[in-house]
Amino acid sequence: SERTRMRMVDRLRQAGVRDEKVLAAMGQVPRHIFVDEALSSRAYEDMSLPLGHGQTISHPLTVARMCELARGGRDLGRVLEVG
């Protein structure tokens, strides 16, 4: 839910993420659709979760920090994380 995503964004802010555009993007991405339905309730916790085929979705804090550093205060179109 949107409220759950906003709690995640609040935790990211408390952890030191300052870029408001990154925080806004993190609040819009429906992480729960990328994981198995049985794990969807945990999609917004600060943990990696399995995606299948031996892959994981990264911790929200890791994603936010990477995007914040990649952005460097400038506008970017889209960011593709390849782990």
Order of alpha helices (4+ residues) and beta strands (2+ residues): alpha-alpha-beta-beta-alpha
